[in-house]
């Protein structure tokens, strides 16, 4: 059984979360640690939730709360805890805490790992959107990433609006519209 706790920069398990963050995501898919710490210290819409099992830290999920949706930015389960159903438990916990649609980004289904990831989210009620989406770069000089958006808003097969994407671009990635 998992328990959950909000992480701050002062939390004892913050170094474990940062280590997992750096190892689970390539540089182009994550913020610089200093930017992540800045968000943890001063952005009230940004949350870092840690998951724990009986052995301790098992993983984390970061998300943003906006008025119209919740956006999951990063999500990782430690290697030692994979295959135990923890990923699904974390997603279901985050879903149960809001009535808003949840939006997240995934790689296009061109690799086996990307296909497995999409199937995982579909199993938990997400739909792939047809929205033509490019993730803005986290740092100057990097390229945009061609990604797919998934959402729990399934009435119209993964409906993603231009307003949602504009909010992501402006608030999460700092793109001036």
Residue pairs with C-beta under 8 A, 6 or more apart in sequence:
1 53
1 54
2 51
2 52
2 53
2 58
2 86
2 89
2 90
2 93
3 51
3 52
4 49
4 50
4 51
4 52
4 90
4 93
5 11
5 49
5 50
5 52
6 47
6 48
6 49
6 50
7 13
7 14
7 17
7 40
7 48
7 49
7 50
7 60
8 14
8 40
8 41
8 48
9 37
9 40
9 41
11 50
13 50
13 56
13 57
16 57
17 48
17 50
17 57
17 60
18 33
18 36
20 59
20 60
20 76
20 78
21 30
21 33
21 36
21 60
21 74
21 76
22 30
22 33
24 74
24 76
25 74
25 76
28 137
28 138
28 142
28 143
28 145
29 138
29 145
30 36
30 74
30 138
31 39
31 138
32 138
32 139
35 138
39 46
40 46
40 48
45 64
45 65
45 66
45 171
46 62
46 63
46 64
47 62
47 63
47 64
47 65
48 60
48 61
48 62
49 60
49 61
49 62
49 63
49 90
49 93
49 94
50 57
50 59
50 60
51 57
51 58
51 59
51 60
51 61
51 77
51 86
51 89
51 90
51 93
52 58
53 81
53 84
53 86
55 80
57 78
58 77
58 78
58 81
58 86
59 75
59 76
59 77
59 78
59 81
59 86
59 87
59 90
60 74
60 75
60 76
61 72
61 74
61 75
61 76
61 90
61 91
61 94
62 72
62 73
62 74
62 75
63 70
63 71
63 72
63 73
63 94
63 102
64 70
64 71
64 73
64 171
64 172
65 98
65 100
66 100
66 167
66 171
68 100
68 101
68 163
68 164
68 167
69 100
69 101
69 102
69 103
69 151
69 153
69 164
69 167
70 94
70 98
70 100
70 101
70 102
70 103
71 102
71 103
71 104
71 167
71 168
71 172
72 94
72 102
72 103
72 104
73 104
73 172
75 87
75 90
75 91
75 104
77 86
77 87
77 90
87 120
88 120
88 123
88 124
91 121
91 124
92 124
94 102
95 102
95 124
95 125
95 152
101 151
101 152
101 153
102 126
102 151
102 152
103 149
103 150
103 151
103 160
103 164
103 168
104 121
104 126
104 149
104 150
104 151
105 133
105 135
105 147
105 148
105 149
105 150
106 114
106 117
106 118
106 121
106 128
106 147
106 148
106 149
106 150
107 113
107 114
107 117
107 147
107 148
108 114
108 146
108 147
108 148
109 115
109 118
109 148
118 128
118 148
118 150
121 150
122 128
122 150
125 152
125 154
126 150
126 151
126 152
126 154
126 158
127 150
127 151
127 152
127 153
127 154
127 157
127 158
128 148
128 149
128 150
128 158
129 148
129 149
129 150
129 151
129 157
129 158
129 159
129 160
130 157
130 158
131 149
131 158
131 160
131 165
133 146
133 147
133 148
133 149
133 160
133 165
134 144
134 145
134 146
134 147
135 144
135 145
135 146
135 147
135 173
136 144
136 169
136 173
136 174
136 175
137 143
137 144
137 145
137 173
138 173
149 158
149 160
149 165
150 158
151 158
151 159
151 160
153 159
153 160
166 177
169 175
169 177
170 176
170 177
